[in-house]
Structures are given as C-alpha cells and as structure tokens.
Amino acid sequence: MSDCLFCKIVTGDIPADIVKRGDGFLAFRDINPKAPVHLLVIPETHVSGLADVAGLSEAERATMPVFIADLASEAGLDDSGYRVTTNHGPDALQSVFHLHWHVMGGGPLSESM
C-alpha cells in the first residue's frame, strides 16, 4: 500500500532501526519505546490488522509466532519475560493500520500496558 508508513519501511523508503528480517516479516525498534526493549514486528505483506490476517499466506500465519519468539530470544528477553501485544482498530488505539506486534521487555512492565 503506497501511503502506509510500515510498507514504506519494508521497501526502505523510510529508514528504521531494523533488528531482524526474514520469513516475510520485519522487526525494528519502536521510535517511541514504552519499555527498555520495545520492538515492532510487521508482515512484509500489507494487512490492516489482526482481523485481516487471512490476507497472509498460510506459511506466514504459521511462521509469525515463531518469528516473534525467536526475536524475543535474540533480544535477550527469555529469562526475564516479555509482552507481545497488537492493537486492532481505533478503540484499541491502533495508530498505524498495518498489522504489527509490539514486543516489550527488558525490565518490569506496567500493569496498564
């Protein structure tokens, strides 16, 4: 999608601090972190949110949680724990309408997050 911020990161038109790429997914550091480690995981294929995940291939849907778990492990979050969240829709405060997962850890997290 040409006007999507995250699609522009996938294509390299907008820079990001990319930490992992593969299997149809891209992970980069959040520019406004809410935790010591705050990474975003996006599919390289544009889907607006979780309700549209059928727009990904079966392989991408199967690989998504594995990619996220591997990323968290590579970020050193296995021992202390981490949180994985996604927001879907305006009431959930989704701000970029491209499916993305927040991977947060590296210290105690707020109960309100």
Buried (B, 14 or more C-beta within 10 A) or exposed (E): EEEBBBBBBBEEEEEBEEBBEEBBBBBBBBEEEEBEBBBBBBBBBBBBBBEBBEBBEEEBBEBBEEBBBBBBEEBEBEEEEBBBEBBBEEEEEBEBBBBBBBBBBBEEBEEEE
